[in-house]
Amino acid sequence: MDYFPVFVKLKNQDCLVVGAGEIAARKIELLAKANARITVLAEHISPQVKSLQASCQLSFIEKRFAPEDIGNYRLVISATNDNETNILVAKTADEQKILVNVVDSPELCSFIFPAIIDRSPIVAAISSGGAAPVLARLLRAKIETIIPPAYGHLAKLAEKFRADVKTHIKTPAQRRIFWEGVFQGPIAELIFSGNERAAKEQLQQSLIQQKDTITPGEVYLVGAGPGAPDLLTFRALRLMQQADVIVYDNLVSPEVLDLARRDSEKIYVGKERQKHTMPQDSINNLLADLAIAGKRVVRLKGGDPFIFGRGGEEIETLMQQGISFQIVPGITAASGCATYAGIPLTHRDHAQSCTFVTGHLKDNSINLNWTQLAAPNQTIVIYMGLVGLEKICQSLMAHGSPNDLPIALIQQGTTNHQRVITGTLATMPEIIAGSSIKPPTLIIIGTVVTLHDKLSWYSGVKVD
């Protein structure tokens, strides 16, 4: 992140605009919306800028810029077509530790103007760090369509009641839950339909009825998918944004975790082979204890919580203690990784069934039904099979699978680091011997693997 996003209060603050042409006029109008006191310095003031004098309460200084003109301004904008002047303005402001923006010259800027979505008092901003301002503007247009102006009215209503809510509801967590109900429920809908009076009355009534007591906690078992953040479901994202605590495991990608509420508590309970941060029983009890304390808890699991995710064990504990919970399915690794590798799990010419198995059991053994897995015309997907890959290949061949049966190993599927390695049962152990392959990996066995070269579509894939 080259620029830290902040919102600067400019009300009644002195700001300097160097230049007085068309571009300067646009910057002046933006500053005026923030109620800044604006001085315009230029040798010649254009009619367009002069026309803004009354509405924006401008002061004019008609001269060429000199370093002594910087003064005690909160920020400075240079909008001239004279590169020498722009460089001098930037240098002088930087020496005085004053925020400076030089239009269309990000290398001279200590701050830049984002594309702004104004739903005052709600304001959103998008920036490309000066790399692609047109793209930022296009993204702004997309966001404009999904944030109606009524959100500004909703924020103003909340502002009127903020002090009363704080007085009536002492606990910050309970206030947050109260406001979430306001912003996502009938009161918000009344604002969106233009009935502000009814919204105000209903909010007042809701506050009267609200008791400052701990709301019972709840646990959400959320499937984080195979890795790519944009494969999360809408429900998963919504619950992650409102959770007080995120309990996550080793297979949850940093990009997915970044989508959780910023101020939520993050608890890592990752389990790797022969390295468990927290035993499963302790995780079960942790979820229950947090909920009993009134927390809304997201148990974030890689893939799907009910496919080798031990979600059933966690739910049993919650049910025994009468704790409310929800389950949000996720795209399991088998589906996500196979799709991104261009390997269909079923195909009428190759496989009429697909079997998911885990590469090691509770006691770390690999005791599988090899006779069933060696049957033809099927696809075998093996989770957590990297360490036991050699034994898996040997066992399948010993039970009748052909030595040249295709096999694929997919590392960090669906992410920008995805890597696909293909071979056969006979050759794969040697192919990956001494390689830098690390979990999470997924193994796919069957003739569908031969379609990889033809159907591979994901540009982030590195093929060996």
PLY file of the C-alpha trace (Angstrom):
ply
format ascii 1.0
element vertex 464
property float x
property float y
property float z
element edge 463
property int vertex1
property int vertex2
end_header
0.00 0.00 0.00
1.87 3.09 -1.27
-0.66 5.54 0.20
-2.37 5.29 3.57
-6.07 6.18 3.17
-7.12 8.94 5.59
-9.82 11.60 5.64
-8.50 15.09 6.46
-10.71 17.66 8.20
-10.46 20.91 6.19
-13.38 22.87 7.61
-12.19 26.46 8.21
-8.61 25.39 7.36
-6.44 27.48 5.04
-5.61 25.78 1.74
-3.60 27.10 -1.19
-4.27 26.38 -4.87
-1.47 27.39 -7.22
-2.89 27.91 -10.70
-6.24 29.20 -11.86
-7.26 27.25 -14.94
-9.87 24.56 -15.63
-8.14 21.84 -13.60
-7.61 24.23 -10.68
-11.32 25.05 -10.76
-12.23 21.38 -10.27
-9.89 21.11 -7.27
-11.30 24.32 -5.81
-14.83 22.93 -5.98
-13.73 19.78 -4.13
-12.05 21.78 -1.38
-15.09 24.02 -1.09
-17.30 20.98 -0.44
-15.10 20.32 2.61
-15.64 23.97 3.74
-11.98 24.88 3.41
-10.77 28.51 3.31
-9.21 28.68 -0.15
-6.55 31.02 -1.49
-5.84 30.93 -5.23
-2.40 32.06 -6.37
-1.73 32.65 -10.07
-0.44 35.33 -12.42
-3.74 35.26 -14.30
-7.11 34.22 -12.85
-9.34 32.56 -15.45
-13.00 33.59 -15.79
-14.02 30.07 -14.69
-12.16 30.43 -11.39
-13.35 34.01 -10.91
-16.93 32.77 -11.21
-16.35 30.62 -8.13
-15.21 33.48 -5.92
-18.55 34.16 -4.25
-19.83 30.58 -3.91
-16.49 29.22 -2.67
-15.41 32.38 -0.79
-12.06 32.53 -2.57
-9.13 34.85 -1.89
-6.93 35.75 -4.87
-3.20 36.49 -5.04
-2.22 37.47 -8.57
1.50 36.76 -8.86
3.97 34.05 -9.78
4.57 31.49 -7.05
7.59 31.93 -4.80
8.67 29.76 -1.84
7.68 32.42 0.72
4.05 32.09 -0.48
3.62 28.68 1.23
2.85 30.23 4.64
0.91 28.13 7.18
-1.46 26.31 4.88
-2.90 22.94 5.86
-2.43 21.64 2.30
-1.33 22.92 -1.08
-2.42 21.99 -4.60
-0.37 22.89 -7.65
-2.46 22.85 -10.83
-0.35 24.72 -13.35
0.97 23.69 -16.75
4.45 24.95 -15.78
6.56 21.98 -14.71
9.20 24.23 -13.10
6.57 25.87 -10.89
5.01 22.54 -9.97
8.39 21.15 -8.87
9.10 24.28 -6.80
5.69 24.10 -5.09
6.18 20.42 -4.24
9.72 20.97 -2.95
8.77 23.96 -0.82
5.70 22.28 0.69
7.65 19.11 1.42
10.33 21.11 3.25
7.61 22.74 5.35
5.92 19.34 6.06
2.76 20.55 4.34
0.59 18.12 2.39
0.96 18.79 -1.32
-0.68 17.53 -4.49
0.66 18.25 -7.96
-1.99 17.43 -10.52
-1.06 14.51 -12.82
2.37 14.16 -11.19
2.07 11.49 -8.50
5.86 11.41 -8.04
5.64 14.99 -6.67
2.68 14.35 -4.37
2.55 13.65 -0.65
-1.20 13.06 -1.04
-3.42 12.30 -4.00
-7.08 12.86 -4.78
-9.17 9.68 -4.87
-12.32 9.07 -6.85
-14.99 10.14 -4.36
-18.42 8.70 -3.67
-20.22 11.41 -1.72
-23.21 10.36 0.36
-22.45 12.87 3.11
-21.85 12.22 5.89
-20.94 8.85 4.31
-17.96 9.31 2.02
-16.09 6.58 0.17
-12.89 7.01 -1.78
-11.06 4.88 -4.34
-7.45 5.34 -5.33
-5.02 3.59 -7.62
-2.07 5.43 -6.10
-1.81 7.45 -9.28
-1.21 4.32 -11.36
-4.58 4.20 -13.13
-6.88 7.15 -12.32
-9.30 6.25 -15.11
-9.73 2.76 -13.63
-10.40 4.31 -10.20
-13.07 6.50 -11.81
-14.71 3.49 -13.47
-14.76 1.62 -10.17
-16.29 4.66 -8.54
-19.10 4.55 -11.11
-19.80 0.91 -10.21
-19.96 1.71 -6.49
-22.18 4.75 -7.14
-24.84 2.40 -8.51
-24.96 0.21 -5.39
-24.89 2.95 -2.73
-28.06 5.04 -3.15
-28.11 8.63 -1.83
-30.50 7.54 0.93
-27.53 6.08 2.82
-26.55 9.66 3.62
-29.98 10.26 5.16
-29.61 7.05 7.16
-26.26 8.24 8.52
-27.76 11.61 9.50
-30.57 9.84 11.36
-27.99 7.76 13.24
-26.08 10.92 14.12
-29.17 12.40 15.78
-29.60 9.33 17.98
-25.95 8.52 18.62
-25.75 10.23 22.03
-29.06 8.74 23.20
-28.00 5.24 22.18
-24.67 5.62 23.95
-26.44 6.77 27.12
-29.05 4.02 27.03
-26.80 1.12 25.95
-23.59 1.14 27.97
-21.83 -1.85 26.41
-20.00 -1.10 23.13
-20.64 -4.60 21.77
-24.38 -4.25 22.43
-24.44 -0.83 20.78
-22.82 -2.31 17.72
-25.48 -5.04 17.53
-28.23 -2.42 17.98
-26.91 -0.28 15.14
-26.47 -3.30 12.87
-30.16 -4.02 13.38
-31.02 -0.42 12.52
-28.89 -0.32 9.38
-29.98 -3.72 8.05
-33.63 -3.84 9.09
-37.01 -2.10 8.71
-35.75 1.29 9.88
-33.27 1.45 7.00
-35.98 0.37 4.57
-38.18 3.26 5.74
-35.33 5.67 4.98
-34.77 4.12 1.55
-38.48 4.55 0.76
-38.36 8.20 1.77
-40.36 7.87 5.01
-37.91 9.54 7.37
-40.51 10.49 9.96
-41.64 6.89 10.41
-38.00 5.76 10.53
-37.26 8.24 13.31
-40.30 7.14 15.31
-39.43 3.44 14.93
-35.81 4.02 15.93
-36.98 5.85 19.04
-39.33 3.00 19.89
-36.62 0.39 19.33
-34.31 2.27 21.69
-36.97 2.39 24.40
-37.50 -1.36 24.09
-33.78 -2.14 23.99
-32.36 -3.53 27.21
-28.69 -3.14 28.10
-28.19 -6.85 28.65
-25.80 -9.28 27.02
-27.28 -10.73 23.88
-26.65 -14.49 23.64
-23.69 -15.29 21.46
-23.77 -17.33 18.28
-21.30 -19.38 16.26
-21.08 -19.37 12.48
-19.24 -22.26 10.84
-18.08 -20.65 7.62
-16.44 -22.35 4.66
-13.61 -20.11 3.47
-13.30 -21.94 0.15
-10.06 -23.21 -1.42
-8.11 -19.95 -1.15
-9.23 -17.27 -3.60
-11.13 -14.57 -1.66
-13.66 -13.94 -4.44
-14.90 -17.53 -4.10
-16.46 -16.73 -0.71
-20.25 -16.70 -0.57
-22.14 -13.47 0.12
-23.36 -14.90 3.43
-19.84 -15.84 4.49
-18.64 -12.29 3.83
-21.58 -10.74 5.69
-21.03 -12.87 8.78
-17.28 -12.27 8.73
-17.98 -8.53 8.70
-20.18 -8.64 11.79
-18.35 -11.24 13.90
-16.63 -10.22 17.13
-14.15 -13.09 16.96
-12.65 -15.00 14.02
-11.35 -18.48 14.86
-9.41 -19.65 11.82
-7.28 -22.58 10.74
-4.12 -23.15 8.76
-5.86 -23.46 5.38
-7.49 -20.01 5.46
-5.59 -17.72 3.10
-4.43 -14.26 4.32
-6.49 -12.68 1.54
-9.68 -14.26 2.92
-8.80 -13.30 6.49
-8.33 -9.69 5.38
-12.06 -9.55 4.58
-13.03 -10.01 8.24
-14.07 -7.07 10.36
-10.95 -5.01 11.06
-11.45 -4.78 14.82
-12.50 -8.39 15.35
-10.33 -10.60 17.53
-8.39 -13.15 15.46
-7.59 -16.51 17.08
-5.39 -18.95 15.17
-6.10 -22.60 15.88
-4.36 -24.05 12.85
-3.63 -27.74 12.61
-0.78 -29.03 10.49
0.46 -32.59 10.31
2.02 -33.47 13.68
1.74 -29.80 14.74
-1.56 -28.84 16.31
-1.78 -25.33 17.71
-4.85 -26.41 19.67
-6.41 -29.89 20.02
-9.84 -30.34 18.47
-11.58 -30.75 21.84
-10.09 -27.45 22.97
-11.33 -25.77 19.79
-14.83 -27.11 20.40
-14.81 -25.74 23.95
-13.31 -22.42 22.85
-16.19 -21.81 20.43
-18.71 -22.61 23.14
-17.01 -20.42 25.75
-16.84 -17.42 23.41
-20.53 -17.74 22.53
-21.52 -18.08 26.19
-19.65 -14.81 26.81
-21.98 -13.14 24.28
-19.58 -13.11 21.33
-20.57 -13.63 17.71
-17.97 -16.10 16.50
-17.00 -17.07 12.97
-15.26 -20.44 12.83
-13.49 -19.98 9.53
-12.44 -23.21 7.82
-10.64 -23.79 4.56
-12.89 -25.34 1.92
-16.20 -26.59 3.31
-16.71 -27.16 7.06
-18.45 -30.51 6.48
-15.88 -32.03 4.10
-12.85 -33.11 6.14
-13.34 -29.95 8.19
-14.49 -31.61 11.43
-17.42 -29.26 11.51
-19.70 -32.02 12.72
-17.64 -32.43 15.90
-17.80 -28.72 16.64
-21.55 -28.57 16.06
-22.12 -31.47 18.44
-20.46 -29.54 21.25
-22.52 -26.41 20.51
-25.76 -28.40 20.46
-24.95 -30.07 23.77
-24.63 -26.64 25.37
-27.67 -25.13 23.66
-25.66 -22.57 21.70
-27.17 -21.09 18.56
-25.20 -21.65 15.36
-25.31 -21.36 11.59
-23.43 -23.31 8.94
-22.29 -21.61 5.75
-21.08 -24.02 3.06
-17.94 -23.20 1.13
-16.49 -24.33 -2.18
-14.57 -27.44 -1.23
-10.96 -27.83 -2.36
-11.85 -30.75 -4.64
-14.18 -28.63 -6.72
-12.23 -25.37 -6.59
-8.76 -26.76 -7.25
-9.88 -29.18 -9.94
-11.77 -26.43 -11.75
-8.84 -24.01 -11.65
-6.53 -26.76 -12.90
-8.83 -27.57 -15.83
-9.52 -31.10 -14.57
-13.21 -32.06 -14.55
-13.99 -34.42 -11.70
-16.48 -36.32 -13.85
-16.56 -36.81 -17.62
-18.63 -39.25 -19.64
-15.53 -40.52 -21.46
-13.41 -40.90 -18.34
-15.21 -41.03 -14.99
-18.80 -41.68 -13.98
-18.15 -41.20 -10.25
-15.88 -39.28 -7.93
-14.65 -40.24 -4.47
-13.21 -37.89 -1.84
-10.83 -39.43 0.72
-8.34 -38.09 3.24
-4.67 -39.02 2.96
-4.26 -39.76 6.63
-6.64 -40.89 9.33
-6.94 -39.86 12.98
-3.94 -42.04 13.92
-1.92 -40.70 10.91
-2.24 -44.04 9.09
-3.39 -44.42 5.47
-5.82 -47.27 5.86
-8.15 -46.92 2.87
-10.32 -49.28 0.83
-7.71 -49.73 -1.88
-9.73 -52.30 -3.84
-12.59 -49.83 -4.21
-10.27 -46.93 -5.03
-8.46 -48.97 -7.69
-11.67 -49.58 -9.65
-11.67 -48.06 -13.17
-13.84 -45.25 -14.58
-13.75 -43.03 -11.51
-11.89 -40.02 -10.14
-10.17 -40.15 -6.77
-9.57 -36.88 -4.89
-7.23 -37.14 -1.93
-7.04 -34.43 0.70
-3.93 -34.12 2.91
-2.08 -36.79 0.94
1.26 -35.13 0.23
3.27 -36.87 2.96
1.83 -40.29 2.10
1.93 -39.87 -1.68
4.43 -42.67 -2.31
2.41 -45.17 -0.26
-0.82 -44.07 -1.96
0.65 -44.68 -5.42
2.14 -48.05 -4.41
-1.08 -49.25 -2.78
-3.23 -48.36 -5.79
-0.86 -50.16 -8.18
-0.73 -53.17 -5.86
-4.54 -53.40 -5.99
-4.88 -53.27 -9.76
-4.56 -49.66 -10.88
-2.37 -49.36 -14.01
1.10 -47.96 -13.48
0.43 -45.26 -16.08
-2.80 -44.03 -14.44
-2.59 -40.21 -14.57
-2.23 -38.25 -11.35
-2.12 -34.52 -10.63
-0.88 -32.68 -7.57
-2.27 -29.16 -7.10
-0.53 -26.83 -4.68
-2.34 -23.73 -3.31
-5.17 -24.16 -5.77
-7.21 -21.13 -6.96
-4.59 -18.66 -5.68
-1.96 -16.69 -7.56
0.57 -19.26 -6.31
-1.24 -22.24 -7.78
1.04 -24.94 -9.14
-0.03 -28.07 -11.03
2.25 -31.10 -11.36
1.15 -34.06 -13.45
2.52 -37.58 -13.85
1.50 -41.20 -13.33
1.24 -43.47 -10.31
4.63 -44.89 -11.21
6.41 -41.59 -11.83
4.85 -39.03 -9.48
6.83 -39.93 -6.31
10.07 -39.47 -8.20
8.84 -36.26 -9.87
8.23 -34.50 -6.56
11.16 -36.05 -4.66
13.28 -33.26 -3.27
10.91 -30.61 -4.59
9.68 -27.59 -2.67
6.04 -28.72 -2.69
4.28 -27.69 0.50
0.71 -27.99 1.80
-2.01 -27.19 1.13
-2.07 -29.64 -1.74
-4.74 -31.75 -3.39
-4.21 -34.99 -5.31
-6.43 -36.01 -8.22
-6.12 -39.51 -9.70
-7.85 -40.75 -12.84
-7.84 -40.42 -16.61
-9.61 -37.03 -16.27
-6.15 -35.67 -15.47
-5.25 -36.09 -19.16
-7.68 -33.24 -19.91
-5.56 -30.77 -17.95
-3.37 -29.72 -20.88
-6.41 -29.18 -23.07
-8.71 -27.48 -20.56
-6.24 -25.53 -18.43
-7.51 -21.95 -18.38
-6.28 -20.22 -15.23
-3.45 -17.88 -16.14
-1.99 -18.00 -12.66
-1.15 -21.69 -13.00
2.49 -22.78 -13.07
2.73 -26.12 -14.84
5.65 -28.53 -14.42
0 1
1 2
2 3
3 4
4 5
5 6
6 7
7 8
8 9
9 10
10 11
11 12
12 13
13 14
14 15
15 16
16 17
17 18
18 19
19 20
20 21
21 22
22 23
23 24
24 25
25 26
26 27
27 28
28 29
29 30
30 31
31 32
32 33
33 34
34 35
35 36
36 37
37 38
38 39
39 40
40 41
41 42
42 43
43 44
44 45
45 46
46 47
47 48
48 49
49 50
50 51
51 52
52 53
53 54
54 55
55 56
56 57
57 58
58 59
59 60
60 61
61 62
62 63
63 64
64 65
65 66
66 67
67 68
68 69
69 70
70 71
71 72
72 73
73 74
74 75
75 76
76 77
77 78
78 79
79 80
80 81
81 82
82 83
83 84
84 85
85 86
86 87
87 88
88 89
89 90
90 91
91 92
92 93
93 94
94 95
95 96
96 97
97 98
98 99
99 100
100 101
101 102
102 103
103 104
104 105
105 106
106 107
107 108
108 109
109 110
110 111
111 112
112 113
113 114
114 115
115 116
116 117
117 118
118 119
119 120
120 121
121 122
122 123
123 124
124 125
125 126
126 127
127 128
128 129
129 130
130 131
131 132
132 133
133 134
134 135
135 136
136 137
137 138
138 139
139 140
140 141
141 142
142 143
143 144
144 145
145 146
146 147
147 148
148 149
149 150
150 151
151 152
152 153
153 154
154 155
155 156
156 157
157 158
158 159
159 160
160 161
161 162
162 163
163 164
164 165
165 166
166 167
167 168
168 169
169 170
170 171
171 172
172 173
173 174
174 175
175 176
176 177
177 178
178 179
179 180
180 181
181 182
182 183
183 184
184 185
185 186
186 187
187 188
188 189
189 190
190 191
191 192
192 193
193 194
194 195
195 196
196 197
197 198
198 199
199 200
200 201
201 202
202 203
203 204
204 205
205 206
206 207
207 208
208 209
209 210
210 211
211 212
212 213
213 214
214 215
215 216
216 217
217 218
218 219
219 220
220 221
221 222
222 223
223 224
224 225
225 226
226 227
227 228
228 229
229 230
230 231
231 232
232 233
233 234
234 235
235 236
236 237
237 238
238 239
239 240
240 241
241 242
242 243
243 244
244 245
245 246
246 247
247 248
248 249
249 250
250 251
251 252
252 253
253 254
254 255
255 256
256 257
257 258
258 259
259 260
260 261
261 262
262 263
263 264
264 265
265 266
266 267
267 268
268 269
269 270
270 271
271 272
272 273
273 274
274 275
275 276
276 277
277 278
278 279
279 280
280 281
281 282
282 283
283 284
284 285
285 286
286 287
287 288
288 289
289 290
290 291
291 292
292 293
293 294
294 295
295 296
296 297
297 298
298 299
299 300
300 301
301 302
302 303
303 304
304 305
305 306
306 307
307 308
308 309
309 310
310 311
311 312
312 313
313 314
314 315
315 316
316 317
317 318
318 319
319 320
320 321
321 322
322 323
323 324
324 325
325 326
326 327
327 328
328 329
329 330
330 331
331 332
332 333
333 334
334 335
335 336
336 337
337 338
338 339
339 340
340 341
341 342
342 343
343 344
344 345
345 346
346 347
347 348
348 349
349 350
350 351
351 352
352 353
353 354
354 355
355 356
356 357
357 358
358 359
359 360
360 361
361 362
362 363
363 364
364 365
365 366
366 367
367 368
368 369
369 370
370 371
371 372
372 373
373 374
374 375
375 376
376 377
377 378
378 379
379 380
380 381
381 382
382 383
383 384
384 385
385 386
386 387
387 388
388 389
389 390
390 391
391 392
392 393
393 394
394 395
395 396
396 397
397 398
398 399
399 400
400 401
401 402
402 403
403 404
404 405
405 406
406 407
407 408
408 409
409 410
410 411
411 412
412 413
413 414
414 415
415 416
416 417
417 418
418 419
419 420
420 421
421 422
422 423
423 424
424 425
425 426
426 427
427 428
428 429
429 430
430 431
431 432
432 433
433 434
434 435
435 436
436 437
437 438
438 439
439 440
440 441
441 442
442 443
443 444
444 445
445 446
446 447
447 448
448 449
449 450
450 451
451 452
452 453
453 454
454 455
455 456
456 457
457 458
458 459
459 460
460 461
461 462
462 463
